[in-house]
């Protein structure tokens, strides 16, 4: 069997033909779409021979949309509205971080694993994660005011004024009872504290005297219930607080401490995240992105 005859210049000739064909393809593409637009909005003219790119961007063009957008909103309704406008069906997710008080919709986060092809394909690549909207939950004015006073002991007259000014936030006992309590405290503020009696219902009765004579009593309930929102723009919660008192050489002081208020805050935070997820159709994760 005879061997095929080869010529020394055949390989070089074939390469030249391939190069010519490639140049023809590039030239055809350049003629079909001579101007290419980059991701940043700039325009490039493909010029043969060599197919170099020349910047032909209009210097007076309108600014293009930024490649990244990180938006902060003040209420859940705004978070939902923005997310519903810009979310990607398989790439968006909500992260709720209680430690920072933030609920973030990461709109170009990561494709769903259901988008995998046949067995053996790799997992889909993560999205650029450059577009997100964050709800920064802020304490309500009512919560901030009461929480600032919680856990501290206050002079009798100061505490009485605080109760009177904020009685409308109190659900139980009725606000009118607290206004009366505040006025009773003010009336005996300059009298000497004599004794305290714990009543059968758990309330405390304080006696005040002047010149060894009892001149007034003040009955303070064991606890009271507030109805205030925990976060700005959210519905009010019922929070229980326990009265505290202390008698020393400086006189009688009053205060209060929360009863399981932190559990209420955590539950409300999770509820807000769940509502945002329900209203956007996105999954939500309690936690944070650490990488």
Secondary structure, DSSP 8 states (H G I E B T S, - for coil): -------TTHHHHHHHHHHHHHHHHHHHHHHHS-EEE-TTS-EEEEETTTTEEEE---TT------S-EEEEESSHHHHHHHHHHH--TTT-EEEEETTTTEEEEETT-B--GGG--STT-----B----EEEEEE--B-HHHHHHHHHTT--EEHHHHHHHHHHTGGGEEES-HHHHHHHHHHHHHTTTSEEEEEEE-TTS-EEEEEEETTEEEEEEEE-SEEEEEEESBTTS-EEEEEEEEEEEEETTEEEEEEEEESHHHHHHHHHHHHHHHHHHHHT--EEES----
